[in-house]
């Protein structure tokens, strides 16, 4: 069958969205394309964000392709499923622009994973995939025109019907992804890189999925939960392909980039720079040295709270003291040009202590951010502890709670956020 996979041209005005506004490779759609084509389906993959294509332009291309099914995500890329824009404004705009010309509409992403009924109703979609989507998209195409595949959610006479639990892709066996030369040439952004001005294209890759920890603030209950490592040969083949296309910096989108000597030793030989996010307490000094030799130029490390009690309240399961964490961050900076320690606003942290700690780290070349407000994503343990399992109003509830708590936002957020209802009303109904 003919399947269109489309990443819309994202925009974030008046949103509390935490993620990066730049375009990133749509890894989930790229993997779905590979699986679909291997099974004999015809696939059109388009990315309006990366390629600068308008909604109208995307809609015309999809209509000309005449797909039986069009897949639309509710977050800009897998990198931001864990901190997605709460509003469904952009996917609604994309579906409205299609105006019935995309065949059956299938929605994937964190919104449908946590709140499938609300997502179906807001977007007027035919099917929502709950959980990771690559194999579920293939299952839908294979079962066509049936929709009762594992992980699917549909509305029948207004009632929500779920087929099985949320899905987890057999991630370890995902093949090496390949991207059009034009896409790579247009990918100027080097995600979370601050050591030098970017030269040459950047790219994103995925070495592992999920995380063995269960921090209260992390949105992962309904997707990308269990920790899995990708087949190393496929991963290295993907990176080699990107290098051949001129990529000089890759960002590992892994929820947590754990020490993996075989991968780091393979990267040493490839002379490519990369960034990642991790927990600094999991890295011993010798592995930090290997990390630097492998080409790492950017570390984003979650510390979250300056007190052991604060980290325990966030279920960090951290066995290091604050002093040990501080020392390990400074050790990392000896090998990696940019190291950042992330803090979350925590009731037990003293403002004066935070200021002194940040100054101490900065004196040793390590950047630490001002503590950021925590958003209770519906797929986070924090949301479940506050309000129970997400219902159809979960995203509205979380955003209202956030806006009631805070009147100052991080430097990457819009300073004039609107309510979910106002944002989603800014486009025509799907």
N, C-alpha and C positions, 0 to 999 in steps of 0.2 A: 504494500500500500504506500501511498504518498504521505509523508509526515513532514510538517514544518516545525522547526525549533527556532524560537525567536526571543532574543533578549532586547527589551525595549530601550529607547533613549532615556535614561534615568535622569530625574531632576529632584531636588530636595528642598525647595523653598518652604520656609515655615515648618520644617520638620525637626524633630529632636534627634534624627538619625546620627549615630555615633561613627559610622564607617567612613571610609575614604570616598570622596566624590569622583575620583578619577575612574576611568574604565579599566576593567580587568578581564582576563580571559574567562569565558563562561564554561568552566571545566565540566560541570555536570551535563551541559548540553553537548559539549564535545565528545564526552564518553558515550552519551546516549546515541549520538550520530554514528559512532563507530560500531556499536552493538547492533543498531538497526540495519546499517548497510551490510554488515557481515551476514545478517539473516536474510538479505535480499530485498529490503525495503528501499524505496527512493526517498531521499532526505534533502531538504533545504534548510540550511543553518544560516541565520542572519543575526547580526549584533548591531543594533542601532546606536548603542552607547559607544562602542569602540570605533565603529566606522563612520559615525556622524550622520547616520541616516535618519530622516524624520519619520514620525509615525505614519504619515501619509505614504511616504516612499516604501516603508516596510510593508504596509498593508497592500500596496499595489503589487509588490514582488510576490507576496504570499498568494494573493488572489490569482496572479498569472500562473503560479505553480499548481493551483487547484488541489490543495491537500485534502485528504479525508480527515486529518487530525492536525491541530496546531497546538503546540506546547508553549506555555507562557510561564516564566518564573515570577515569584513575588519578592525576590531579593536580587540585588545586582549580580552576585556570583556566590558560589559556595563559600567563599571567604567571609561573606557577611550574613550567612544564614543564622549565625549565633548573635548577631546584633543588627537585624534587619530594620528598615523603616517600618514603624508600626502601621502606617497607612497603606492602603491598597490603591492609591491614586494612579500610579503609573501603569500597573497591569490593567486597571479598569480603562485607562485611556487607550491602551494597545488593543484591547478586545473591542472597544467601541469603534476604533478606526477600521478594524476588520469588517465590521458591519455584516456579520454572517457569512463572510467569504473564506473563512479559514477551516470549514468543516467542523468537526466536533472539537470543542475547546477543552484542553486538559491543562490544569494548573498544578504547578509543583512549587515547593518552597516551605518555609517555616510556618506561614499562616495557615495553610491547609493542613499541615501536620498537627498543629495544636488545636485549631478551631475549624474543622472541615466544613461544618454547616454554615457558619457565618461567611466563610470564604466563597463557597458555592453561591450563596444568595447575593452577596455583594457584587460578585463578578459575573453572575449569570453563566458560569461555566457548566459544562456537561459532566466533567469528572475532576476530582481532586485526588492527587497522589499523596498519601500520608507517609512521611519518612523519606529516605533516600530514593532517588527517582530513576536512576539509569536503567536498571533491570525492569522496573515497573512500567516504564514507557515502552520497552520492548515487549513486555507481556501484553500490554494493551493492544499494540499493533498486531501481535500474533493472534490474539483472541478476537479481533475485530469481526463483527460489530458488537460483541459482548463487552461489557465493562466490569464484570464481576471477577476481577483479578486481585491477587493479594495486595492490600494497601489502598485499594480504590475506595472513594467515597462519592456517592451520588445522591440526588434528591429524586424521590418518587412520590408524586402527588404531594409535594411539600415536605415529606418526611425524609430524614437523613438515613441512608443505608450505608453501612460500613462492611467491607469484605476483608476479614482477617485483621491482624495487627499492623501497625506501622512497619515499613520495610527497611531492611539494612542490606545494602548491596554487597555482593561477594567481592569486596574491594581489592583484596590481595591479587586477584587475577585480572584486574582491569588492564587493557593493553596500553601501549604508548600512544599518546594523543599527538595529532599533527594538525597544524593550523595553516591557513592560506598565507602566502608570503605577504600579501597586502595587509592582512591583519597584524602580523608581527611588525611590519614597517611602521604601522600607525600606532603601535603600542610604545609611546615614548615614556610612559610613567614607570619609575622604579619605586615600587611600593615600600614605604617605610625606610627609605634610604636618605641619609643626611650627611654622610662623610664627605662626599664630593658631588658636584653637579653631574647629573646623569649624562652619559654618552652612549649612544647606540640603543637599540630596543631593549625593553624589559619583558618579563613574562612571569606567569605564575604556574607553579607545579604543586603536586600533592604527593607526599611521600608516605603519609599515614593518615588515618581517619579515626576520629573519636579520641577519647581521653580516659585513662584509668582512674582519674579523680572525679569527684562529684561536688565541686565547689558550689555554694548556694546561689551564686549570681550567674552561673553559666547556663545558657539556653541550649540544652542538649538532650532533654528527656525524650523528645519525640523523633529525634534524628541524630545521626553522627555521634552516637553514644559509645558503644563498645570500641575499644582501641584495636586497630588493625594496621599492619604494615603492608605496604605495596610490594609486589615482586620487584626485587632490586634490578634485574635485567631490563624489565619494561621501563622502570623509572629512569635508568641511565640512558636507555635508547631514546626516551622522550627528551631528556636534557641534551643529548648529542644532536638530535634533530633541531632543537632550538638554537644551539650554538652554530650549526650550519646555516641557519637563517639570519645570523648576525646578532643574536641575543647575547648580551654580556652581563646581565644581572637577572637572577630568578628569585622569586619570593616563594618560600614554602608556606602554603596556606594551612598546614596542619594545625589542628586545635592545640597540640603540644608537640614540639619537635624534640624528641627524646634522643639521648646519645646513641648513635648507631655507627660503630667504627667502620663497618664495611662500606657504608654510604659515604662517610667523610673521607675515607682513604681513596675511594673512586673519584671524589670531587677534587682531591689534591692534584690528581693527574690531569684535570680538565681546565684548570686555570679560569674558572668562572666565578664571579662574585655572587653572593646570595645573602638573603635576610630570612629571619624566622622569628617565631615566638615560642617561649618555653618557660619552665620554672627553673630558676637559677640554682635551687637547692638540689637538683638532680644531676648537676654537672661537677665532676671532680676536676682539680687543676690540670691533670694530664689531658683530659678530654677537652678542656677549654683551649689548651694549646693546639691540639689537633683540629679543633673547630676553626681556629684562626688560620692554620695552614691550609685548610680545605677551601678557604675563600670567603668565610662569613665576614660580612662588614656591618651587619645590623642585627642586634638582639633586642627583642621586646620581652621583658621578664616581668611576670606578675608577682608582686609582693603583697599588694592589696592593703595590708594594715601594718603599722609599726609595732604593734603589741602581739605577744603570743596569744593573748585572750581574744584579740580582734580577729586574728587569722583562724583561731579555733571556731569562733562564731560564724565564720564564713565557710566552715568545713574544708579548710585548705589541706588538712592532714600534713602540715609542715613540721618537720622534726628539728629544724634549725632555729637558733635564736636570731633576733634581729641583728646582733653584731656579726654572727656568722654569715647571714645573708648579705650584709653590707660588705664584708671582706670578700665574699665570693663574687659580688658584682664588680668590685675594684679589680679582682684578679682577671675577670673576663675582659675588662677594658684594656688590659695589657696586651691582649691578643686580637681584639675586635675593635675597629675604629669607632663604632657607635653602639652604646649600651644604654637602654632605657629601663627604668624601674617604674612600674605602674602602681598607683595607689587608688583605692576606692574610698569614698567618704565613709568613715567608720565612727560611731559614737564614742568609742573609747580612746581615740587618738587625739592627742593634745596638739593644738595648732603650733605652739612654740616648738615642740619636739619635731614636728614635721618640717618646719622651716629650717631648723638646725640640721636635720638629717639631709635635706635636699642640698643645703650649702656644703655639707661635708662631702657628699657624693660628687657634686659639681666641681669641687676642688680637685677631685681625682679623675675628672673627665667623664663621669657618669651622669646622665640626665635622669631626673626624677620629676614626674609631672605633679601638678597640684591634684589633690584627691578629686576624682570625678564622681558625680552622683550615680547611684546604682539604679538601673531601670529593671523592674520586675517583669522580665519577658515571660510570656505564658508557658514557655517550655523550660523555665528555670525552677530549681527547687525552692527558691525564694518565693515565687508566685504561688506554688502549691502549698507552701507553709502558711502564707497569708490568707489565701482564699479558696484553697482546694483545687480540684481539677478544673481546667479552663472551660468556660461555657462560651456561648456566642458573643458575650460582651467582654471577653477577657482582655482584648487589646485596648478597648476603650477604658476599661477599669485600670489597667496598668498605666496608661498615659495620663489619665486624670489624677491618679495617685502621685505620679512623678511631678506633674505640673503644680499640684498642691504643695508638694514638699519643697521644691526648689524654684528660685527666681534667678539664679545664675547658672550658666551652662558652660560646657567645655568650649575651648577655642575653635573646635571643628564643627560645633553645632550652630544652627540658626538662632539668633538672639530673640526672635519674635515667633515662637512656636504657636501653632494653632491646634485646636482640638481635632480628633480623628474625624469626626463628622464633618467639620469644615473642610478639611483637606480632601476627603473623599467626595465631597459635593462639588469640587472644583472642575469636574469633567462630566460629560454626559453619561447617563447610566449605560452600562454595557448592554 
